[in-house]
Amino acid sequence: MLVICFYNPMVVAFVLIMSKTGQEKEVLANIRRLNEVKEASIVFGDYDIIAKVDVSNVENLNDLLLSKIRKIPGVSMTTTLIGI
């Protein structure tokens, strides 16, 4: 029996972003400029924006969140969901 495993070393995560009132479009534009962001949209609900990101490892995800996304003017909070 032949078993083939596909291992994807990339980390795919979904970042839920709350922005300051009225700054959603500006935050979205800045989020979309980041190379790691593959998709981003404004959404209705508790969060204002969802972004799908691809990074090489969890450490790079942490750097992306702390050094880039959370420093964007107008971002007030993030929650991150890591895909498996």
PyMOL Python script that loads the backbone (N, CA, C, O; Angstrom):
from pymol import cmd

cmd.read_pdbstr("""\
ATOM      1  N   MET A   1       0.843  -1.170   0.000  1.00  0.00           N
ATOM      2  CA  MET A   1       0.000   0.000   0.000  1.00  0.00           C
ATOM      3  C   MET A   1       0.893   1.241   0.000  1.00  0.00           C
ATOM      4  O   MET A   1       1.855   1.325   0.764  1.00  0.00           O
ATOM      5  N   LEU A   2       0.571   2.174  -0.843  1.00  0.00           N
ATOM      6  CA  LEU A   2       1.317   3.420  -0.951  1.00  0.00           C
ATOM      7  C   LEU A   2       0.520   4.528  -0.295  1.00  0.00           C
ATOM      8  O   LEU A   2      -0.640   4.758  -0.636  1.00  0.00           O
ATOM      9  N   VAL A   3       1.141   5.205   0.636  1.00  0.00           N
ATOM     10  CA  VAL A   3       0.493   6.332   1.313  1.00  0.00           C
ATOM     11  C   VAL A   3       1.248   7.592   0.924  1.00  0.00           C
ATOM     12  O   VAL A   3       2.466   7.677   1.080  1.00  0.00           O
ATOM     13  N   ILE A   4       0.520   8.552   0.425  1.00  0.00           N
ATOM     14  CA  ILE A   4       1.121   9.824   0.033  1.00  0.00           C
ATOM     15  C   ILE A   4       0.614  10.898   0.979  1.00  0.00           C
ATOM     16  O   ILE A   4      -0.593  11.096   1.120  1.00  0.00           O
ATOM     17  N   CYS A   5       1.526  11.576   1.611  1.00  0.00           N
ATOM     18  CA  CYS A   5       1.160  12.672   2.504  1.00  0.00           C
ATOM     19  C   CYS A   5       1.613  13.982   1.866  1.00  0.00           C
ATOM     20  O   CYS A   5       2.730  14.100   1.361  1.00  0.00           O
ATOM     21  N   PHE A   6       0.755  14.914   1.904  1.00  0.00           N
ATOM     22  CA  PHE A   6       1.093  16.239   1.416  1.00  0.00           C
ATOM     23  C   PHE A   6       1.328  17.119   2.622  1.00  0.00           C
ATOM     24  O   PHE A   6       0.434  17.300   3.449  1.00  0.00           O
ATOM     25  N   TYR A   7       2.500  17.656   2.726  1.00  0.00           N
ATOM     26  CA  TYR A   7       2.841  18.518   3.851  1.00  0.00           C
ATOM     27  C   TYR A   7       3.012  19.928   3.330  1.00  0.00           C
ATOM     28  O   TYR A   7       3.846  20.187   2.461  1.00  0.00           O
ATOM     29  N   ASN A   8       2.232  20.818   3.857  1.00  0.00           N
ATOM     30  CA  ASN A   8       2.334  22.218   3.463  1.00  0.00           C
ATOM     31  C   ASN A   8       2.969  22.975   4.617  1.00  0.00           C
ATOM     32  O   ASN A   8       2.326  23.176   5.648  1.00  0.00           O
ATOM     33  N   PRO A   9       4.212  23.396   4.466  1.00  0.00           N
ATOM     34  CA  PRO A   9       4.877  24.089   5.571  1.00  0.00           C
ATOM     35  C   PRO A   9       4.332  25.492   5.824  1.00  0.00           C
ATOM     36  O   PRO A   9       4.642  26.099   6.849  1.00  0.00           O
ATOM     37  N   MET A  10       3.531  26.007   4.909  1.00  0.00           N
ATOM     38  CA  MET A  10       2.979  27.349   5.090  1.00  0.00           C
ATOM     39  C   MET A  10       1.917  27.340   6.188  1.00  0.00           C
ATOM     40  O   MET A  10       1.205  26.353   6.376  1.00  0.00           O
ATOM     41  N   VAL A  11       1.828  28.434   6.892  1.00  0.00           N
ATOM     42  CA  VAL A  11       0.782  28.629   7.889  1.00  0.00           C
ATOM     43  C   VAL A  11      -0.268  29.535   7.261  1.00  0.00           C
ATOM     44  O   VAL A  11       0.033  30.647   6.826  1.00  0.00           O
ATOM     45  N   VAL A  12      -1.497  29.047   7.219  1.00  0.00           N
ATOM     46  CA  VAL A  12      -2.616  29.840   6.730  1.00  0.00           C
ATOM     47  C   VAL A  12      -3.421  30.278   7.948  1.00  0.00           C
ATOM     48  O   VAL A  12      -3.784  29.457   8.791  1.00  0.00           O
ATOM     49  N   ALA A  13      -3.692  31.560   8.032  1.00  0.00           N
ATOM     50  CA  ALA A  13      -4.440  32.080   9.170  1.00  0.00           C
ATOM     51  C   ALA A  13      -5.459  33.102   8.686  1.00  0.00           C
ATOM     52  O   ALA A  13      -5.306  33.715   7.630  1.00  0.00           O
ATOM     53  N   PHE A  14      -6.494  33.263   9.485  1.00  0.00           N
ATOM     54  CA  PHE A  14      -7.513  34.270   9.229  1.00  0.00           C
ATOM     55  C   PHE A  14      -7.452  35.262  10.382  1.00  0.00           C
ATOM     56  O   PHE A  14      -7.593  34.894  11.548  1.00  0.00           O
ATOM     57  N   VAL A  15      -7.241  36.518  10.032  1.00  0.00           N
ATOM     58  CA  VAL A  15      -7.119  37.567  11.043  1.00  0.00           C
ATOM     59  C   VAL A  15      -8.408  38.378  11.028  1.00  0.00           C
ATOM     60  O   VAL A  15      -8.774  38.965  10.010  1.00  0.00           O
ATOM     61  N   LEU A  16      -9.084  38.403  12.160  1.00  0.00           N
ATOM     62  CA  LEU A  16     -10.303  39.187  12.343  1.00  0.00           C
ATOM     63  C   LEU A  16      -9.887  40.515  12.955  1.00  0.00           C
ATOM     64  O   LEU A  16      -9.203  40.549  13.978  1.00  0.00           O
ATOM     65  N   ILE A  17     -10.296  41.593  12.335  1.00  0.00           N
ATOM     66  CA  ILE A  17      -9.789  42.913  12.717  1.00  0.00           C
ATOM     67  C   ILE A  17     -10.929  43.844  13.067  1.00  0.00           C
ATOM     68  O   ILE A  17     -11.895  43.971  12.315  1.00  0.00           O
ATOM     69  N   MET A  18     -10.810  44.500  14.222  1.00  0.00           N
ATOM     70  CA  MET A  18     -11.709  45.586  14.593  1.00  0.00           C
ATOM     71  C   MET A  18     -10.987  46.889  14.297  1.00  0.00           C
ATOM     72  O   MET A  18      -9.809  47.052  14.615  1.00  0.00           O
ATOM     73  N   SER A  19     -11.709  47.806  13.686  1.00  0.00           N
ATOM     74  CA  SER A  19     -11.113  49.112  13.404  1.00  0.00           C
ATOM     75  C   SER A  19     -11.886  50.194  14.146  1.00  0.00           C
ATOM     76  O   SER A  19     -12.995  49.976  14.632  1.00  0.00           O
ATOM     77  N   LYS A  20     -11.275  51.347  14.215  1.00  0.00           N
ATOM     78  CA  LYS A  20     -11.969  52.485  14.808  1.00  0.00           C
ATOM     79  C   LYS A  20     -13.092  52.901  13.871  1.00  0.00           C
ATOM     80  O   LYS A  20     -12.968  52.790  12.651  1.00  0.00           O
ATOM     81  N   THR A  21     -14.172  53.374  14.439  1.00  0.00           N
ATOM     82  CA  THR A  21     -15.353  53.750  13.666  1.00  0.00           C
ATOM     83  C   THR A  21     -14.999  54.731  12.557  1.00  0.00           C
ATOM     84  O   THR A  21     -14.338  55.745  12.785  1.00  0.00           O
ATOM     85  N   GLY A  22     -15.457  54.403  11.346  1.00  0.00           N
ATOM     86  CA  GLY A  22     -15.227  55.268  10.197  1.00  0.00           C
ATOM     87  C   GLY A  22     -13.907  55.070   9.491  1.00  0.00           C
ATOM     88  O   GLY A  22     -13.658  55.710   8.469  1.00  0.00           O
ATOM     89  N   GLN A  23     -13.042  54.190  10.013  1.00  0.00           N
ATOM     90  CA  GLN A  23     -11.726  53.990   9.400  1.00  0.00           C
ATOM     91  C   GLN A  23     -11.585  52.640   8.701  1.00  0.00           C
ATOM     92  O   GLN A  23     -10.479  52.232   8.347  1.00  0.00           O
ATOM     93  N   GLU A  24     -12.706  51.950   8.504  1.00  0.00           N
ATOM     94  CA  GLU A  24     -12.674  50.610   7.930  1.00  0.00           C
ATOM     95  C   GLU A  24     -12.018  50.570   6.542  1.00  0.00           C
ATOM     96  O   GLU A  24     -11.183  49.705   6.279  1.00  0.00           O
ATOM     97  N   LYS A  25     -12.384  51.481   5.675  1.00  0.00           N
ATOM     98  CA  LYS A  25     -11.857  51.463   4.306  1.00  0.00           C
ATOM     99  C   LYS A  25     -10.362  51.757   4.269  1.00  0.00           C
ATOM    100  O   LYS A  25      -9.634  51.152   3.482  1.00  0.00           O
ATOM    101  N   GLU A  26      -9.897  52.673   5.107  1.00  0.00           N
ATOM    102  CA  GLU A  26      -8.470  52.991   5.154  1.00  0.00           C
ATOM    103  C   GLU A  26      -7.674  51.809   5.705  1.00  0.00           C
ATOM    104  O   GLU A  26      -6.604  51.476   5.195  1.00  0.00           O
ATOM    105  N   VAL A  27      -8.212  51.177   6.758  1.00  0.00           N
ATOM    106  CA  VAL A  27      -7.542  50.005   7.329  1.00  0.00           C
ATOM    107  C   VAL A  27      -7.488  48.890   6.287  1.00  0.00           C
ATOM    108  O   VAL A  27      -6.445  48.260   6.109  1.00  0.00           O
ATOM    109  N   LEU A  28      -8.595  48.644   5.604  1.00  0.00           N
ATOM    110  CA  LEU A  28      -8.636  47.603   4.571  1.00  0.00           C
ATOM    111  C   LEU A  28      -7.595  47.868   3.491  1.00  0.00           C
ATOM    112  O   LEU A  28      -6.889  46.946   3.080  1.00  0.00           O
ATOM    113  N   ALA A  29      -7.488  49.090   3.030  1.00  0.00           N
ATOM    114  CA  ALA A  29      -6.507  49.429   1.995  1.00  0.00           C
ATOM    115  C   ALA A  29      -5.087  49.128   2.476  1.00  0.00           C
ATOM    116  O   ALA A  29      -4.277  48.598   1.715  1.00  0.00           O
ATOM    117  N   ASN A  30      -4.781  49.457   3.721  1.00  0.00           N
ATOM    118  CA  ASN A  30      -3.448  49.190   4.272  1.00  0.00           C
ATOM    119  C   ASN A  30      -3.205  47.699   4.467  1.00  0.00           C
ATOM    120  O   ASN A  30      -2.095  47.222   4.229  1.00  0.00           O
ATOM    121  N   ILE A  31      -4.208  46.964   4.892  1.00  0.00           N
ATOM    122  CA  ILE A  31      -4.091  45.514   5.070  1.00  0.00           C
ATOM    123  C   ILE A  31      -3.793  44.855   3.723  1.00  0.00           C
ATOM    124  O   ILE A  31      -2.928  43.983   3.635  1.00  0.00           O
ATOM    125  N   ARG A  32      -4.499  45.265   2.687  1.00  0.00           N
ATOM    126  CA  ARG A  32      -4.320  44.665   1.359  1.00  0.00           C
ATOM    127  C   ARG A  32      -2.942  44.925   0.771  1.00  0.00           C
ATOM    128  O   ARG A  32      -2.523  44.209  -0.138  1.00  0.00           O
ATOM    129  N   ARG A  33      -2.225  45.930   1.263  1.00  0.00           N
ATOM    130  CA  ARG A  33      -0.877  46.245   0.762  1.00  0.00           C
ATOM    131  C   ARG A  33       0.195  45.281   1.290  1.00  0.00           C
ATOM    132  O   ARG A  33       1.303  45.230   0.756  1.00  0.00           O
ATOM    133  N   LEU A  34      -0.134  44.524   2.327  1.00  0.00           N
ATOM    134  CA  LEU A  34       0.845  43.619   2.927  1.00  0.00           C
ATOM    135  C   LEU A  34       1.016  42.376   2.056  1.00  0.00           C
ATOM    136  O   LEU A  34       0.031  41.770   1.635  1.00  0.00           O
ATOM    137  N   ASN A  35       2.252  42.004   1.789  1.00  0.00           N
ATOM    138  CA  ASN A  35       2.540  40.851   0.924  1.00  0.00           C
ATOM    139  C   ASN A  35       1.950  39.549   1.450  1.00  0.00           C
ATOM    140  O   ASN A  35       1.547  38.694   0.662  1.00  0.00           O
ATOM    141  N   GLU A  36       1.896  39.387   2.750  1.00  0.00           N
ATOM    142  CA  GLU A  36       1.411  38.140   3.344  1.00  0.00           C
ATOM    143  C   GLU A  36      -0.103  37.979   3.233  1.00  0.00           C
ATOM    144  O   GLU A  36      -0.623  36.872   3.373  1.00  0.00           O
ATOM    145  N   VAL A  37      -0.802  39.069   2.984  1.00  0.00           N
ATOM    146  CA  VAL A  37      -2.270  39.042   2.902  1.00  0.00           C
ATOM    147  C   VAL A  37      -2.679  38.591   1.508  1.00  0.00           C
ATOM    148  O   VAL A  37      -2.332  39.226   0.513  1.00  0.00           O
ATOM    149  N   LYS A  38      -3.417  37.493   1.447  1.00  0.00           N
ATOM    150  CA  LYS A  38      -3.867  36.943   0.162  1.00  0.00           C
ATOM    151  C   LYS A  38      -5.264  37.432  -0.195  1.00  0.00           C
ATOM    152  O   LYS A  38      -5.580  37.582  -1.375  1.00  0.00           O
ATOM    153  N   GLU A  39      -6.099  37.680   0.801  1.00  0.00           N
ATOM    154  CA  GLU A  39      -7.452  38.200   0.601  1.00  0.00           C
ATOM    155  C   GLU A  39      -7.821  39.016   1.826  1.00  0.00           C
ATOM    156  O   GLU A  39      -7.358  38.729   2.930  1.00  0.00           O
ATOM    157  N   ALA A  40      -8.651  40.032   1.637  1.00  0.00           N
ATOM    158  CA  ALA A  40      -9.159  40.810   2.760  1.00  0.00           C
ATOM    159  C   ALA A  40     -10.467  41.467   2.345  1.00  0.00           C
ATOM    160  O   ALA A  40     -10.606  41.958   1.224  1.00  0.00           O
ATOM    161  N   SER A  41     -11.421  41.467   3.266  1.00  0.00           N
ATOM    162  CA  SER A  41     -12.746  42.032   2.988  1.00  0.00           C
ATOM    163  C   SER A  41     -13.322  42.686   4.230  1.00  0.00           C
ATOM    164  O   SER A  41     -13.024  42.294   5.358  1.00  0.00           O
ATOM    165  N   ILE A  42     -14.147  43.683   4.002  1.00  0.00           N
ATOM    166  CA  ILE A  42     -14.950  44.248   5.080  1.00  0.00           C
ATOM    167  C   ILE A  42     -16.115  43.293   5.314  1.00  0.00           C
ATOM    168  O   ILE A  42     -16.708  42.780   4.365  1.00  0.00           O
ATOM    169  N   VAL A  43     -16.438  43.058   6.585  1.00  0.00           N
ATOM    170  CA  VAL A  43     -17.524  42.144   6.946  1.00  0.00           C
ATOM    171  C   VAL A  43     -18.450  42.807   7.959  1.00  0.00           C
ATOM    172  O   VAL A  43     -18.084  43.784   8.613  1.00  0.00           O
ATOM    173  N   PHE A  44     -19.647  42.260   8.076  1.00  0.00           N
ATOM    174  CA  PHE A  44     -20.598  42.699   9.097  1.00  0.00           C
ATOM    175  C   PHE A  44     -20.461  41.791  10.312  1.00  0.00           C
ATOM    176  O   PHE A  44     -20.114  40.617  10.178  1.00  0.00           O
ATOM    177  N   GLY A  45     -20.730  42.325  11.488  1.00  0.00           N
ATOM    178  CA  GLY A  45     -20.657  41.516  12.705  1.00  0.00           C
ATOM    179  C   GLY A  45     -19.764  42.178  13.734  1.00  0.00           C
ATOM    180  O   GLY A  45     -19.559  43.391  13.713  1.00  0.00           O
ATOM    181  N   ASP A  46     -19.236  41.366  14.632  1.00  0.00           N
ATOM    182  CA  ASP A  46     -18.395  41.890  15.706  1.00  0.00           C
ATOM    183  C   ASP A  46     -17.084  42.470  15.192  1.00  0.00           C
ATOM    184  O   ASP A  46     -16.520  43.375  15.807  1.00  0.00           O
ATOM    185  N   TYR A  47     -16.600  41.952  14.068  1.00  0.00           N
ATOM    186  CA  TYR A  47     -15.355  42.437  13.482  1.00  0.00           C
ATOM    187  C   TYR A  47     -15.667  43.224  12.218  1.00  0.00           C
ATOM    188  O   TYR A  47     -16.747  43.087  11.643  1.00  0.00           O
ATOM    189  N   ASP A  48     -14.730  44.038  11.793  1.00  0.00           N
ATOM    190  CA  ASP A  48     -14.929  44.893  10.624  1.00  0.00           C
ATOM    191  C   ASP A  48     -14.266  44.346   9.363  1.00  0.00           C
ATOM    192  O   ASP A  48     -14.737  44.588   8.251  1.00  0.00           O
ATOM    193  N   ILE A  49     -13.168  43.606   9.541  1.00  0.00           N
ATOM    194  CA  ILE A  49     -12.380  43.120   8.405  1.00  0.00           C
ATOM    195  C   ILE A  49     -11.916  41.705   8.701  1.00  0.00           C
ATOM    196  O   ILE A  49     -11.579  41.376   9.838  1.00  0.00           O
ATOM    197  N   ILE A  50     -11.902  40.869   7.668  1.00  0.00           N
ATOM    198  CA  ILE A  50     -11.264  39.555   7.769  1.00  0.00           C
ATOM    199  C   ILE A  50     -10.184  39.500   6.705  1.00  0.00           C
ATOM    200  O   ILE A  50     -10.391  39.910   5.563  1.00  0.00           O
ATOM    201  N   ALA A  51      -9.022  38.981   7.102  1.00  0.00           N
ATOM    202  CA  ALA A  51      -7.898  38.862   6.170  1.00  0.00           C
ATOM    203  C   ALA A  51      -7.359  37.445   6.216  1.00  0.00           C
ATOM    204  O   ALA A  51      -7.145  36.888   7.293  1.00  0.00           O
ATOM    205  N   LYS A  52      -7.139  36.866   5.046  1.00  0.00           N
ATOM    206  CA  LYS A  52      -6.489  35.561   4.943  1.00  0.00           C
ATOM    207  C   LYS A  52      -5.017  35.814   4.685  1.00  0.00           C
ATOM    208  O   LYS A  52      -4.654  36.527   3.749  1.00  0.00           O
ATOM    209  N   VAL A  53      -4.164  35.225   5.524  1.00  0.00           N
ATOM    210  CA  VAL A  53      -2.724  35.444   5.387  1.00  0.00           C
ATOM    211  C   VAL A  53      -1.991  34.110   5.237  1.00  0.00           C
ATOM    212  O   VAL A  53      -2.411  33.095   5.793  1.00  0.00           O
ATOM    213  N   ASP A  54      -0.905  34.124   4.491  1.00  0.00           N
ATOM    214  CA  ASP A  54      -0.008  32.977   4.335  1.00  0.00           C
ATOM    215  C   ASP A  54       1.374  33.402   4.794  1.00  0.00           C
ATOM    216  O   ASP A  54       1.932  34.385   4.307  1.00  0.00           O
ATOM    217  N   VAL A  55       1.918  32.648   5.739  1.00  0.00           N
ATOM    218  CA  VAL A  55       3.273  32.902   6.227  1.00  0.00           C
ATOM    219  C   VAL A  55       4.003  31.568   6.329  1.00  0.00           C
ATOM    220  O   VAL A  55       3.375  30.511   6.293  1.00  0.00           O
ATOM    221  N   SER A  56       5.313  31.613   6.455  1.00  0.00           N
ATOM    222  CA  SER A  56       6.093  30.376   6.458  1.00  0.00           C
ATOM    223  C   SER A  56       6.057  29.625   7.782  1.00  0.00           C
ATOM    224  O   SER A  56       6.265  28.412   7.807  1.00  0.00           O
ATOM    225  N   ASN A  57       5.795  30.333   8.893  1.00  0.00           N
ATOM    226  CA  ASN A  57       5.746  29.660  10.192  1.00  0.00           C
ATOM    227  C   ASN A  57       5.026  30.553  11.208  1.00  0.00           C
ATOM    228  O   ASN A  57       4.683  31.697  10.913  1.00  0.00           O
ATOM    229  N   VAL A  58       4.808  30.019  12.386  1.00  0.00           N
ATOM    230  CA  VAL A  58       4.067  30.750  13.417  1.00  0.00           C
ATOM    231  C   VAL A  58       4.832  31.979  13.894  1.00  0.00           C
ATOM    232  O   VAL A  58       4.226  32.994  14.238  1.00  0.00           O
ATOM    233  N   GLU A  59       6.146  31.893  13.917  1.00  0.00           N
ATOM    234  CA  GLU A  59       6.942  33.046  14.327  1.00  0.00           C
ATOM    235  C   GLU A  59       6.741  34.217  13.356  1.00  0.00           C
ATOM    236  O   GLU A  59       6.642  35.369  13.777  1.00  0.00           O
ATOM    237  N   ASN A  60       6.682  33.913  12.065  1.00  0.00           N
ATOM    238  CA  ASN A  60       6.443  34.969  11.078  1.00  0.00           C
ATOM    239  C   ASN A  60       5.028  35.518  11.181  1.00  0.00           C
ATOM    240  O   ASN A  60       4.793  36.698  10.918  1.00  0.00           O
ATOM    241  N   LEU A  61       4.081  34.659  11.566  1.00  0.00           N
ATOM    242  CA  LEU A  61       2.717  35.133  11.805  1.00  0.00           C
ATOM    243  C   LEU A  61       2.709  36.117  12.973  1.00  0.00           C
ATOM    244  O   LEU A  61       2.069  37.166  12.902  1.00  0.00           O
ATOM    245  N   ASN A  62       3.411  35.782  14.028  1.00  0.00           N
ATOM    246  CA  ASN A  62       3.510  36.675  15.181  1.00  0.00           C
ATOM    247  C   ASN A  62       4.122  38.017  14.786  1.00  0.00           C
ATOM    248  O   ASN A  62       3.634  39.071  15.196  1.00  0.00           O
ATOM    249  N   ASP A  63       5.189  37.976  13.993  1.00  0.00           N
ATOM    250  CA  ASP A  63       5.823  39.214  13.521  1.00  0.00           C
ATOM    251  C   ASP A  63       4.854  40.032  12.671  1.00  0.00           C
ATOM    252  O   ASP A  63       4.762  41.250  12.824  1.00  0.00           O
ATOM    253  N   LEU A  64       4.134  39.363  11.777  1.00  0.00           N
ATOM    254  CA  LEU A  64       3.156  40.057  10.934  1.00  0.00           C
ATOM    255  C   LEU A  64       2.116  40.774  11.784  1.00  0.00           C
ATOM    256  O   LEU A  64       1.785  41.933  11.536  1.00  0.00           O
ATOM    257  N   LEU A  65       1.607  40.072  12.784  1.00  0.00           N
ATOM    258  CA  LEU A  65       0.569  40.662  13.635  1.00  0.00           C
ATOM    259  C   LEU A  65       1.105  41.834  14.455  1.00  0.00           C
ATOM    260  O   LEU A  65       0.510  42.912  14.479  1.00  0.00           O
ATOM    261  N   LEU A  66       2.230  41.610  15.124  1.00  0.00           N
ATOM    262  CA  LEU A  66       2.741  42.625  16.053  1.00  0.00           C
ATOM    263  C   LEU A  66       3.439  43.788  15.361  1.00  0.00           C
ATOM    264  O   LEU A  66       3.321  44.934  15.795  1.00  0.00           O
ATOM    265  N   SER A  67       4.164  43.496  14.288  1.00  0.00           N
ATOM    266  CA  SER A  67       4.973  44.538  13.654  1.00  0.00           C
ATOM    267  C   SER A  67       4.283  45.254  12.500  1.00  0.00           C
ATOM    268  O   SER A  67       4.672  46.363  12.134  1.00  0.00           O
ATOM    269  N   LYS A  68       3.266  44.629  11.931  1.00  0.00           N
ATOM    270  CA  LYS A  68       2.626  45.238  10.769  1.00  0.00           C
ATOM    271  C   LYS A  68       1.142  45.519  10.995  1.00  0.00           C
ATOM    272  O   LYS A  68       0.723  46.676  11.001  1.00  0.00           O
ATOM    273  N   ILE A  69       0.353  44.472  11.178  1.00  0.00           N
ATOM    274  CA  ILE A  69      -1.104  44.660  11.221  1.00  0.00           C
ATOM    275  C   ILE A  69      -1.536  45.528  12.400  1.00  0.00           C
ATOM    276  O   ILE A  69      -2.296  46.479  12.215  1.00  0.00           O
ATOM    277  N   ARG A  70      -1.071  45.220  13.595  1.00  0.00           N
ATOM    278  CA  ARG A  70      -1.510  45.986  14.772  1.00  0.00           C
ATOM    279  C   ARG A  70      -0.959  47.405  14.806  1.00  0.00           C
ATOM    280  O   ARG A  70      -1.421  48.229  15.594  1.00  0.00           O
ATOM    281  N   LYS A  71       0.013  47.693  13.966  1.00  0.00           N
ATOM    282  CA  LYS A  71       0.568  49.055  13.904  1.00  0.00           C
ATOM    283  C   LYS A  71      -0.118  49.919  12.853  1.00  0.00           C
ATOM    284  O   LYS A  71       0.181  51.107  12.733  1.00  0.00           O
ATOM    285  N   ILE A  72      -1.027  49.333  12.097  1.00  0.00           N
ATOM    286  CA  ILE A  72      -1.752  50.119  11.093  1.00  0.00           C
ATOM    287  C   ILE A  72      -2.672  51.096  11.821  1.00  0.00           C
ATOM    288  O   ILE A  72      -3.439  50.681  12.691  1.00  0.00           O
ATOM    289  N   PRO A  73      -2.610  52.381  11.484  1.00  0.00           N
ATOM    290  CA  PRO A  73      -3.500  53.358  12.120  1.00  0.00           C
ATOM    291  C   PRO A  73      -4.969  52.962  11.922  1.00  0.00           C
ATOM    292  O   PRO A  73      -5.397  52.662  10.808  1.00  0.00           O
ATOM    293  N   GLY A  74      -5.717  52.968  13.001  1.00  0.00           N
ATOM    294  CA  GLY A  74      -7.128  52.638  12.938  1.00  0.00           C
ATOM    295  C   GLY A  74      -7.453  51.228  13.382  1.00  0.00           C
ATOM    296  O   GLY A  74      -8.620  50.919  13.622  1.00  0.00           O
ATOM    297  N   VAL A  75      -6.441  50.347  13.501  1.00  0.00           N
ATOM    298  CA  VAL A  75      -6.685  49.007  13.999  1.00  0.00           C
ATOM    299  C   VAL A  75      -6.791  49.069  15.518  1.00  0.00           C
ATOM    300  O   VAL A  75      -5.880  49.550  16.192  1.00  0.00           O
ATOM    301  N   SER A  76      -7.908  48.579  16.053  1.00  0.00           N
ATOM    302  CA  SER A  76      -8.083  48.634  17.505  1.00  0.00           C
ATOM    303  C   SER A  76      -7.918  47.264  18.177  1.00  0.00           C
ATOM    304  O   SER A  76      -7.566  47.192  19.355  1.00  0.00           O
ATOM    305  N   MET A  77      -8.171  46.175  17.430  1.00  0.00           N
ATOM    306  CA  MET A  77      -8.041  44.839  18.021  1.00  0.00           C
ATOM    307  C   MET A  77      -7.996  43.790  16.919  1.00  0.00           C
ATOM    308  O   MET A  77      -8.579  43.968  15.850  1.00  0.00           O
ATOM    309  N   THR A  78      -7.288  42.684  17.197  1.00  0.00           N
ATOM    310  CA  THR A  78      -7.277  41.560  16.261  1.00  0.00           C
ATOM    311  C   THR A  78      -7.508  40.261  16.992  1.00  0.00           C
ATOM    312  O   THR A  78      -7.192  40.134  18.175  1.00  0.00           O
ATOM    313  N   THR A  79      -8.056  39.302  16.287  1.00  0.00           N
ATOM    314  CA  THR A  79      -8.160  37.914  16.737  1.00  0.00           C
ATOM    315  C   THR A  79      -7.687  37.067  15.574  1.00  0.00           C
ATOM    316  O   THR A  79      -8.056  37.316  14.427  1.00  0.00           O
ATOM    317  N   THR A  80      -6.862  36.055  15.871  1.00  0.00           N
ATOM    318  CA  THR A  80      -6.291  35.250  14.801  1.00  0.00           C
ATOM    319  C   THR A  80      -6.712  33.789  14.934  1.00  0.00           C
ATOM    320  O   THR A  80      -6.653  33.199  16.013  1.00  0.00           O
ATOM    321  N   LEU A  81      -7.136  33.228  13.814  1.00  0.00           N
ATOM    322  CA  LEU A  81      -7.508  31.812  13.734  1.00  0.00           C
ATOM    323  C   LEU A  81      -6.527  31.142  12.787  1.00  0.00           C
ATOM    324  O   LEU A  81      -6.411  31.545  11.629  1.00  0.00           O
ATOM    325  N   ILE A  82      -5.816  30.118  13.268  1.00  0.00           N
ATOM    326  CA  ILE A  82      -4.827  29.424  12.463  1.00  0.00           C
ATOM    327  C   ILE A  82      -5.478  28.172  11.871  1.00  0.00           C
ATOM    328  O   ILE A  82      -6.048  27.356  12.595  1.00  0.00           O
ATOM    329  N   GLY A  83      -5.387  28.032  10.544  1.00  0.00           N
ATOM    330  CA  GLY A  83      -5.917  26.850   9.883  1.00  0.00           C
ATOM    331  C   GLY A  83      -5.016  25.643  10.087  1.00  0.00           C
ATOM    332  O   GLY A  83      -3.802  25.778  10.239  1.00  0.00           O
ATOM    333  N   ILE A  84      -5.626  24.456  10.088  1.00  0.00           N
ATOM    334  CA  ILE A  84      -4.842  23.231  10.229  1.00  0.00           C
ATOM    335  C   ILE A  84      -5.052  22.325   9.031  1.00  0.00           C
ATOM    336  O   ILE A  84      -4.473  21.241   8.967  1.00  0.00           O
TER     337      ILE A  84
END
""", "prot")
cmd.dss("prot")
cmd.show_as("cartoon", "prot")
cmd.util.cbc("prot")
cmd.orient("prot")
